[in-house]
Amino acid sequence: MVVLVVHGTLRIYATAEDGREFTLFWAHPGDWLGHILVVGGPTDVSAQAVSDAALHVVPAELLESLARTDTAVAWELLRATSFRVRQLVGSVRMLVFMDLRQRMSHQLVELAFRQPAGSALVAEVSQQDLADLVGSPRTSIARILADLREEGIVRTVPRGIQILRPERLVPNRVATATG
């Protein structure tokens, strides 16, 4: 099936044979999921709603039929697929070229900047969620977070991890996000 996220946030992840999970991406309202089924067939990924979510389900066969006859539908599928490819290439680049602290910092900033403007920069994420996002054991994440707390860069709050000095986490990302 193919779904359109109408409301909420979903975590799309892959699971290793030993049970470890890795977050591939987060799906938000307006995102299509499963659209690669129309041409590429099934993939071995799972989805988890991390907030209340509403989805609009579209049978893959219907979407394929519409894409073959309606260029606007075909274009939307191409746009959604292109977006997902760019997103996954960014994830691969992060995993290959960044060390663990950089990967974790990048994810914290990405999550925190989803908060409403003017609110505290809080990444609503647990240590295990963060470990899953960056493909690392939770113990390694805990060590890095302890270092970041000691350096005065983050602090733990009831909803997750508050970023006190975002410019110290990902300097280039913060400059483009706030400037």
The 8 nearest C-alpha neighbors of each residue, nearest first, counted from 0:
[[1, 58, 59, 57, 33, 2, 56, 36],
 [0, 2, 33, 57, 34, 59, 32, 56],
 [3, 1, 56, 32, 55, 31, 57, 54],
 [2, 4, 31, 55, 54, 30, 5, 32],
 [3, 5, 54, 28, 30, 29, 6, 27],
 [6, 4, 28, 54, 53, 3, 29, 55],
 [5, 7, 53, 52, 28, 4, 54, 8],
 [8, 6, 52, 51, 50, 27, 28, 53],
 [7, 9, 27, 26, 50, 49, 48, 52],
 [10, 8, 48, 26, 47, 49, 25, 46],
 [9, 11, 25, 47, 46, 12, 48, 26],
 [12, 10, 46, 24, 23, 45, 22, 25],
 [11, 13, 22, 23, 45, 21, 44, 10],
 [12, 14, 44, 21, 20, 45, 22, 15],
 [13, 15, 20, 19, 18, 21, 16, 12],
 [16, 14, 19, 18, 17, 20, 13, 21],
 [15, 17, 18, 14, 19, 20, 13, 43],
 [16, 18, 15, 19, 14, 20, 13, 21],
 [19, 17, 15, 16, 14, 20, 13, 21],
 [20, 18, 15, 14, 17, 21, 16, 131],
 [19, 21, 14, 131, 13, 15, 18, 12],
 [22, 20, 131, 13, 12, 134, 132, 23],
 [21, 23, 12, 132, 24, 131, 11, 13],
 [22, 24, 12, 11, 21, 13, 87, 25],
 [23, 25, 11, 22, 10, 26, 12, 86],
 [24, 26, 10, 9, 11, 27, 8, 23],
 [27, 25, 9, 8, 30, 10, 24, 28],
 [26, 28, 8, 30, 7, 4, 29, 25],
 [29, 27, 4, 5, 6, 30, 7, 26],
 [28, 30, 4, 5, 27, 3, 31, 6],
 [31, 29, 4, 28, 27, 3, 26, 32],
 [30, 32, 3, 2, 4, 34, 29, 79],
 [33, 31, 2, 34, 1, 3, 30, 4],
 [32, 34, 1, 35, 36, 0, 2, 31],
 [33, 35, 36, 1, 32, 37, 31, 76],
 [34, 36, 37, 39, 33, 38, 40, 80],
 [37, 35, 40, 39, 34, 38, 41, 33],
 [36, 38, 35, 63, 59, 34, 39, 40],
 [39, 37, 36, 35, 40, 63, 34, 41],
 [40, 38, 36, 35, 37, 41, 42, 34],
 [39, 41, 36, 38, 37, 35, 42, 33],
 [40, 42, 36, 39, 43, 35, 33, 44],
 [43, 41, 44, 40, 36, 39, 35, 33],
 [42, 44, 13, 41, 45, 14, 12, 40],
 [45, 43, 13, 12, 42, 11, 46, 14],
 [44, 46, 12, 11, 13, 47, 43, 14],
 [45, 47, 11, 10, 9, 12, 48, 44],
 [46, 48, 10, 9, 49, 11, 45, 12],
 [47, 49, 9, 50, 8, 10, 52, 46],
 [50, 48, 9, 8, 47, 10, 51, 7],
 [51, 49, 48, 7, 8, 52, 9, 6],
 [52, 50, 7, 48, 49, 53, 6, 8],
 [51, 53, 7, 6, 50, 8, 48, 54],
 [52, 54, 6, 5, 4, 7, 55, 51],
 [55, 53, 4, 5, 3, 2, 56, 52],
 [54, 56, 3, 2, 4, 57, 5, 53],
 [57, 55, 2, 1, 54, 58, 3, 0],
 [58, 56, 1, 2, 59, 0, 55, 62],
 [57, 59, 0, 61, 60, 1, 62, 56],
 [60, 58, 62, 0, 61, 1, 37, 63],
 [61, 59, 63, 58, 62, 64, 37, 57],
 [62, 60, 64, 58, 63, 59, 65, 57],
 [61, 63, 65, 59, 64, 60, 66, 58],
 [64, 62, 60, 66, 61, 65, 37, 59],
 [63, 65, 61, 67, 62, 66, 60, 68],
 [64, 66, 62, 68, 67, 63, 69, 61],
 [67, 65, 73, 63, 72, 69, 64, 68],
 [66, 68, 64, 65, 69, 63, 73, 70],
 [67, 69, 65, 66, 64, 70, 73, 72],
 [70, 68, 66, 72, 71, 65, 67, 73],
 [69, 71, 73, 72, 74, 66, 68, 67],
 [72, 70, 74, 69, 73, 75, 66, 76],
 [71, 73, 66, 75, 74, 70, 69, 76],
 [74, 72, 66, 70, 76, 71, 75, 77],
 [73, 75, 77, 71, 72, 76, 70, 78],
 [76, 74, 78, 72, 77, 73, 79, 71],
 [77, 75, 79, 73, 74, 78, 80, 72],
 [76, 78, 74, 80, 75, 79, 81, 73],
 [77, 79, 75, 81, 76, 80, 74, 82],
 [80, 78, 76, 82, 81, 77, 75, 83],
 [81, 79, 77, 83, 82, 78, 76, 84],
 [80, 82, 78, 84, 83, 79, 77, 85],
 [83, 81, 79, 85, 80, 84, 86, 78],
 [82, 84, 86, 80, 81, 85, 87, 79],
 [83, 85, 81, 87, 86, 82, 88, 80],
 [86, 84, 88, 82, 83, 87, 89, 81],
 [87, 85, 83, 89, 84, 88, 82, 90],
 [86, 88, 90, 84, 89, 85, 83, 91],
 [89, 87, 91, 85, 90, 86, 84, 92],
 [90, 88, 92, 86, 87, 91, 93, 85],
 [91, 89, 87, 93, 88, 92, 94, 86],
 [90, 92, 88, 94, 93, 89, 95, 87],
 [93, 91, 89, 95, 90, 94, 96, 88],
 [92, 94, 90, 91, 97, 96, 95, 89],
 [95, 93, 91, 92, 96, 97, 90, 102],
 [94, 96, 92, 93, 91, 97, 98, 90],
 [95, 97, 93, 92, 94, 98, 91, 102],
 [98, 96, 93, 101, 102, 94, 95, 99],
 [97, 99, 101, 100, 102, 96, 94, 95],
 [100, 98, 102, 101, 103, 97, 133, 135],
 [99, 101, 103, 102, 98, 104, 143, 97],
 [100, 102, 104, 98, 99, 103, 97, 105],
 [103, 101, 99, 105, 104, 100, 97, 133],
 [102, 104, 100, 106, 105, 101, 99, 107],
 [105, 103, 101, 107, 168, 106, 102, 100],
 [104, 106, 102, 108, 103, 107, 101, 169],
 [105, 107, 109, 103, 104, 108, 110, 102],
 [108, 106, 104, 110, 109, 105, 122, 111],
 [107, 109, 111, 105, 110, 106, 112, 104],
 [110, 108, 106, 112, 107, 111, 105, 113],
 [111, 109, 122, 107, 108, 113, 112, 106],
 [110, 112, 122, 121, 120, 108, 113, 109],
 [113, 111, 114, 109, 110, 108, 120, 115],
 [112, 114, 111, 110, 115, 109, 122, 116],
 [113, 115, 112, 111, 116, 118, 120, 121],
 [116, 114, 118, 117, 113, 112, 119, 120],
 [117, 115, 118, 114, 112, 113, 119, 120],
 [116, 118, 115, 119, 114, 120, 112, 113],
 [119, 117, 116, 115, 120, 114, 121, 112],
 [118, 120, 121, 117, 161, 114, 162, 111],
 [121, 119, 111, 162, 161, 118, 112, 122],
 [122, 120, 161, 111, 160, 119, 123, 162],
 [121, 123, 111, 110, 160, 124, 159, 107],
 [124, 122, 159, 158, 121, 160, 125, 110],
 [123, 125, 159, 122, 128, 129, 126, 160],
 [126, 124, 128, 127, 159, 129, 123, 160],
 [125, 127, 129, 128, 130, 137, 140, 124],
 [126, 128, 130, 129, 125, 137, 131, 136],
 [129, 127, 125, 131, 130, 126, 124, 132],
 [128, 130, 132, 126, 127, 131, 125, 124],
 [131, 129, 127, 135, 137, 128, 132, 133],
 [132, 130, 21, 128, 134, 129, 133, 20],
 [133, 131, 22, 129, 130, 21, 134, 128],
 [132, 134, 130, 131, 135, 102, 103, 129],
 [135, 133, 131, 21, 130, 132, 136, 20],
 [134, 136, 130, 133, 137, 131, 139, 140],
 [135, 137, 138, 139, 130, 140, 134, 131],
 [136, 138, 140, 130, 127, 139, 141, 126],
 [139, 137, 141, 140, 136, 142, 135, 130],
 [140, 138, 142, 141, 137, 136, 143, 135],
 [139, 141, 137, 143, 138, 142, 144, 130],
 [140, 142, 138, 144, 139, 143, 145, 137],
 [143, 141, 145, 139, 140, 144, 138, 146],
 [142, 144, 146, 140, 145, 141, 147, 139],
 [143, 145, 147, 141, 146, 142, 148, 140],
 [144, 146, 148, 142, 143, 147, 141, 149],
 [147, 145, 143, 149, 144, 148, 150, 142],
 [146, 148, 144, 150, 152, 149, 145, 153],
 [149, 147, 153, 151, 145, 150, 146, 154],
 [148, 150, 146, 147, 151, 145, 152, 153],
 [149, 151, 147, 148, 152, 146, 153, 145],
 [152, 150, 148, 149, 153, 147, 163, 154],
 [151, 153, 164, 163, 147, 150, 148, 162],
 [154, 152, 162, 148, 163, 161, 147, 151],
 [153, 155, 161, 148, 160, 156, 162, 152],
 [154, 156, 160, 159, 161, 153, 157, 148],
 [155, 157, 159, 158, 160, 161, 154, 121],
 [156, 158, 159, 155, 160, 123, 161, 121],
 [159, 157, 123, 156, 160, 121, 124, 122],
 [160, 158, 123, 124, 156, 122, 157, 125],
 [159, 161, 155, 122, 121, 156, 154, 162],
 [162, 160, 121, 154, 153, 120, 155, 163],
 [161, 163, 153, 120, 164, 165, 121, 152],
 [162, 164, 153, 152, 161, 165, 151, 154],
 [165, 163, 152, 166, 167, 162, 153, 168],
 [166, 164, 168, 167, 162, 163, 173, 169],
 [165, 167, 170, 164, 168, 169, 173, 174],
 [168, 166, 165, 164, 169, 170, 152, 173],
 [169, 167, 165, 104, 166, 170, 164, 105],
 [168, 170, 172, 171, 166, 167, 105, 173],
 [169, 171, 166, 173, 172, 167, 168, 174],
 [170, 172, 174, 173, 169, 175, 166, 176],
 [173, 171, 175, 169, 174, 170, 176, 105],
 [174, 172, 176, 170, 175, 171, 166, 177],
 [173, 175, 171, 172, 178, 177, 176, 170],
 [176, 174, 178, 172, 173, 177, 171, 170],
 [177, 175, 173, 174, 178, 172, 112, 171],
 [176, 178, 174, 175, 173, 172, 112, 166],
 [177, 175, 174, 176, 173, 172, 171, 170]]
